[in-house]
Amino acid sequence: MTAAPLTEVLDWATRQRCAVAGLVVLGWEDARAFVEAADVTGLPVILQAGPGCRRYMPVQVLGKMFRHLADETRVPVVCHIDHAYTVEECAAGIEHGFTSVMIDGSALEIGANIEITARVAEIARRAGVSVEGEVGVVGYANGRPSAVTSPADAHRFAAESGADALAISVGNVHLQTEKSDGIDFEALRHVEAVTRLPLVLHGGSGIPPHVRQRLARETGVKKFNIGTELRMAFGAALRTSLATHHGVFDRNQLLAPTIPVLREAACGLLRELGPEAAGTEQ
């Protein structure tokens, strides 16, 4: 299967009354595990290269790696740049094979946010690439505080930016290691009332599974970004590998046991967010 734009899988999720997982990639092992999980479940997946990943590995390499993995599986795989802050970052992602880019103008006032998103959307349209934007501020655990998305700003952004998906802040927080019932459903309903764009929740690791499933089935949230809980699974598996394989110094041997653990965790997430008949052929 070839790599798919974000719009393709979000349209599918809307029709199926479910959501798609945007899984944060930091290297080969997790990217491979996530695509294997998509193949096992028969459900689409979004591979996300965020700022940390891009600092570690060049976009040119990531694009080829994501595309290779997409070509090896039977389901749609979105190759996504997450949290780009400049037009140039998005353009580089598009040039090197990514099928979706997220331009994060959430720290800007709404007019400037719309302007930079529209510039990215113009470039992306010519390449058949999807664009995700953000309105409101999704904060970080023990870091930058959140600012709930303004419905008025969301309405204007949806009408003027050219974005295909809208990330919002309604109680979701980045980098949470523990689950919290913090989603403000009333704030979410206010945003849903003013736009039909598929909605995205960053900080999906901090949302309990039953709440994620309810959001996927009953609301306009069609994409969840999930990284922290998968990094925790990776770290635990790696520590076990190091403790078990005394005298082994080959990094490939030490990292190999993390792949099945990550694959199992990703399978669970894809099925949790997917259609009620998840795991069947789509």
C-alpha positions as CSV (number, residue, x, y, z in Angstrom):
1,M,0.0,0.0,0.0
2,T,1.3,3.4,-0.8
3,A,1.5,6.3,1.7
4,A,-1.8,8.1,2.2
5,P,-2.6,11.8,2.9
6,L,-4.2,12.6,6.2
7,T,-7.5,13.5,4.6
8,E,-7.9,10.0,3.3
9,V,-7.8,8.3,6.7
10,L,-9.8,11.1,8.4
11,D,-12.5,10.7,5.8
12,W,-12.5,7.0,6.5
13,A,-12.7,7.6,10.3
14,T,-15.6,10.0,9.9
15,R,-17.5,7.4,7.8
16,Q,-16.7,4.6,10.3
17,R,-17.5,6.7,13.4
18,C,-14.0,6.1,14.9
19,A,-10.6,7.7,15.0
20,V,-7.0,7.1,13.9
21,A,-3.9,7.0,16.0
22,G,-1.1,9.4,15.3
23,L,1.9,7.5,16.8
24,V,5.0,9.4,17.6
25,V,8.1,7.9,16.1
26,L,11.7,8.3,17.5
27,G,13.5,5.7,15.4
28,W,13.4,2.6,13.3
29,E,12.2,0.1,16.0
30,D,9.1,2.0,16.9
31,A,8.2,3.0,13.3
32,R,8.5,-0.7,12.2
33,A,6.5,-1.8,15.2
34,F,3.7,0.7,14.5
35,V,3.4,-0.3,10.8
36,E,3.4,-4.0,11.7
37,A,0.5,-3.3,14.1
38,A,-1.4,-1.6,11.3
39,D,-0.9,-4.6,9.2
40,V,-1.9,-7.0,11.9
41,T,-5.1,-5.1,12.7
42,G,-5.9,-4.0,9.2
43,L,-6.4,-0.5,10.4
44,P,-4.7,2.7,9.1
45,V,-1.9,4.4,11.1
46,I,-0.3,7.8,11.2
47,L,3.5,7.8,11.6
48,Q,4.5,11.1,13.2
49,A,8.0,12.7,13.1
50,G,8.0,15.4,15.7
51,P,10.7,18.0,16.6
52,G,12.7,15.5,18.7
53,C,12.7,12.9,16.0
54,R,13.7,15.4,13.4
55,R,16.6,16.6,15.6
56,Y,17.8,13.0,15.9
57,M,17.4,12.0,12.2
58,P,17.3,14.2,9.0
59,V,14.0,14.7,7.4
60,Q,15.5,13.3,4.1
61,V,16.1,10.0,5.9
62,L,12.8,9.9,7.8
63,G,10.8,10.5,4.6
64,K,12.5,7.5,2.9
65,M,12.1,5.3,5.9
66,F,8.4,6.2,6.4
67,R,7.7,5.7,2.7
68,H,9.5,2.3,2.7
69,L,7.4,1.1,5.6
70,A,4.2,2.3,3.9
71,D,5.1,0.4,0.8
72,E,5.6,-2.8,2.8
73,T,2.1,-2.9,4.3
74,R,-1.5,-3.5,3.2
75,V,-3.2,-0.6,4.9
76,P,-3.0,3.2,4.5
77,V,0.0,4.8,6.3
78,V,0.1,8.6,6.7
79,C,3.7,10.0,6.8
80,H,3.2,13.1,9.0
81,I,5.4,16.0,10.1
82,D,4.3,17.0,13.6
83,H,4.7,20.4,15.3
84,A,6.5,22.2,12.5
85,Y,6.8,25.9,13.3
86,T,7.9,27.4,10.0
87,V,6.9,27.2,6.4
88,E,10.4,26.0,5.6
89,E,10.1,23.0,7.9
90,C,6.8,22.0,6.2
91,A,8.2,22.5,2.7
92,A,11.1,20.3,3.5
93,G,8.8,17.6,4.7
94,I,6.7,17.8,1.6
95,E,9.9,17.7,-0.6
96,H,11.1,14.6,1.1
97,G,8.0,12.4,0.8
98,F,5.7,13.3,3.8
99,T,2.0,13.1,3.0
100,S,0.9,15.3,5.8
101,V,2.3,18.3,7.7
102,M,1.2,20.0,10.9
103,I,2.0,23.7,11.1
104,D,1.8,24.8,14.7
105,G,1.0,28.5,14.8
106,S,-0.8,28.2,18.2
107,A,1.6,30.6,19.9
108,L,0.7,33.3,17.4
109,E,-2.3,35.6,17.5
110,I,-5.1,34.1,15.4
111,G,-4.6,36.3,12.3
112,A,-0.9,35.4,12.1
113,N,-1.8,31.7,12.8
114,I,-4.2,31.7,9.9
115,E,-1.7,33.5,7.6
116,I,1.1,31.0,8.2
117,T,-1.2,28.0,7.9
118,A,-2.6,29.3,4.6
119,R,0.9,29.7,3.2
120,V,1.6,26.0,4.1
121,A,-1.7,24.9,2.7
122,E,-1.0,26.6,-0.6
123,I,2.3,24.7,-0.9
124,A,0.8,21.4,0.3
125,R,-2.1,21.5,-2.1
126,R,0.2,21.5,-5.1
127,A,1.8,18.3,-3.8
128,G,-1.4,16.5,-2.7
129,V,-0.3,16.8,0.9
130,S,-2.7,17.4,3.9
131,V,-2.3,20.1,6.5
132,E,-3.1,20.1,10.2
133,G,-3.3,23.4,12.1
134,E,-3.8,24.2,15.8
135,V,-5.9,26.8,17.6
136,G,-5.6,27.2,21.4
137,V,-2.6,26.0,23.3
138,V,-2.1,22.4,24.4
139,G,0.2,22.7,27.3
140,Y,2.8,20.4,28.7
141,A,2.8,18.4,32.0
142,N,5.0,20.5,34.4
143,G,5.6,23.0,31.6
144,R,3.8,25.5,29.5
145,P,0.2,25.9,30.5
146,S,-2.8,25.3,28.2
147,A,-5.2,27.8,26.8
148,V,-8.6,26.4,25.8
149,T,-9.6,26.8,22.2
150,S,-11.8,29.7,21.5
151,P,-14.8,28.7,19.3
152,A,-14.7,32.1,17.5
153,D,-11.1,31.6,16.6
154,A,-11.7,28.0,15.6
155,H,-14.5,29.1,13.3
156,R,-12.4,31.8,11.7
157,F,-9.4,29.5,11.3
158,A,-11.5,26.8,9.7
159,A,-13.0,29.3,7.2
160,E,-9.8,31.0,6.3
161,S,-6.7,28.8,6.8
162,G,-7.2,26.1,4.2
163,A,-6.3,23.4,6.9
164,D,-7.7,19.9,6.6
165,A,-7.7,19.1,10.3
166,L,-7.8,21.2,13.5
167,A,-5.9,20.4,16.7
168,I,-7.6,21.9,19.7
169,S,-7.1,22.3,23.4
170,V,-10.0,21.1,25.6
171,G,-8.2,19.7,28.7
172,N,-5.6,17.5,26.8
173,V,-2.0,18.0,27.9
174,H,1.3,16.9,26.3
175,L,3.7,14.4,28.0
176,Q,1.3,13.1,30.7
177,T,2.6,9.9,32.2
178,E,-0.6,9.3,34.2
179,K,-4.2,9.2,32.9
180,S,-6.6,12.1,33.8
181,D,-10.3,12.7,33.2
182,G,-9.6,16.2,32.2
183,I,-11.4,16.5,28.9
184,D,-13.9,19.4,28.9
185,F,-16.7,18.0,26.8
186,E,-18.6,21.3,27.0
187,A,-15.7,23.2,25.5
188,L,-15.4,20.5,22.8
189,R,-19.1,20.8,21.9
190,H,-18.7,24.6,21.5
191,V,-15.8,24.0,19.0
192,E,-17.8,21.2,17.2
193,A,-20.7,23.7,16.7
194,V,-18.6,26.1,14.6
195,T,-16.6,23.8,12.4
196,R,-16.9,20.6,10.5
197,L,-13.1,20.1,10.2
198,P,-11.9,16.8,11.7
199,L,-10.6,17.5,15.2
200,V,-7.3,16.4,16.7
201,L,-6.3,15.9,20.3
202,H,-2.6,16.1,21.1
203,G,-1.5,14.6,24.4
204,G,-3.6,11.5,23.9
205,S,-1.5,9.5,26.3
206,G,-3.0,11.4,29.2
207,I,-6.6,10.5,28.2
208,P,-8.0,7.3,29.7
209,P,-8.8,4.6,27.1
210,H,-12.6,4.6,27.8
211,V,-12.6,8.4,27.3
212,R,-10.6,8.2,24.1
213,Q,-13.0,5.6,22.8
214,R,-16.0,7.7,23.7
215,L,-14.5,10.7,21.9
216,A,-13.7,8.6,18.9
217,R,-17.2,7.2,18.6
218,E,-19.3,10.2,19.6
219,T,-17.5,13.4,18.7
220,G,-15.7,15.1,15.9
221,V,-12.3,14.0,17.2
222,K,-10.8,11.8,14.5
223,K,-7.1,11.8,15.4
224,F,-5.3,11.2,18.6
225,N,-1.6,11.9,19.0
226,I,0.0,9.3,21.3
227,G,3.6,9.2,22.2
228,T,4.3,9.2,26.0
229,E,2.7,5.8,26.8
230,L,4.5,4.2,23.9
231,R,7.8,5.7,25.0
232,M,7.1,4.3,28.5
233,A,6.5,0.8,27.0
234,F,9.7,1.1,25.0
235,G,11.7,2.1,28.0
236,A,10.4,-0.7,30.1
237,A,11.1,-3.2,27.4
238,L,14.6,-1.9,26.9
239,R,15.4,-2.0,30.6
240,T,14.3,-5.7,30.7
241,S,16.4,-6.4,27.6
242,L,19.5,-4.8,29.2
243,A,18.9,-6.7,32.5
244,T,18.4,-10.0,30.7
245,H,21.2,-9.9,28.1
246,H,24.3,-9.6,30.2
247,G,27.4,-9.4,28.1
248,V,25.5,-8.4,24.9
249,F,26.8,-5.2,23.4
250,D,25.2,-5.3,19.9
251,R,22.6,-2.5,19.9
252,N,20.4,-4.5,17.4
253,Q,20.2,-7.4,19.7
254,L,19.4,-5.2,22.7
255,L,16.8,-3.2,20.8
256,A,15.1,-6.2,19.1
257,P,13.0,-7.2,22.1
258,T,11.3,-3.7,22.1
259,I,9.7,-4.3,18.8
260,P,7.1,-6.9,19.8
261,V,6.2,-5.0,22.9
262,L,5.6,-1.8,20.9
263,R,3.7,-3.7,18.3
264,E,1.3,-5.2,20.9
265,A,0.8,-1.7,22.5
266,A,0.1,-0.1,19.1
267,C,-2.3,-2.9,18.2
268,G,-4.2,-2.2,21.3
269,L,-4.4,1.5,20.5
270,L,-5.5,1.0,16.9
271,R,-8.2,-1.3,17.9
272,E,-9.3,0.9,20.8
273,L,-9.8,3.9,18.5
274,G,-10.9,2.0,15.4
275,P,-14.4,0.8,14.3
276,E,-16.4,-1.4,16.7
277,A,-15.5,-4.3,14.5
278,A,-11.8,-3.4,14.8
279,G,-9.4,-6.1,13.8
280,T,-11.5,-7.3,10.8
281,E,-10.6,-6.5,7.2
282,Q,-11.3,-2.9,6.4
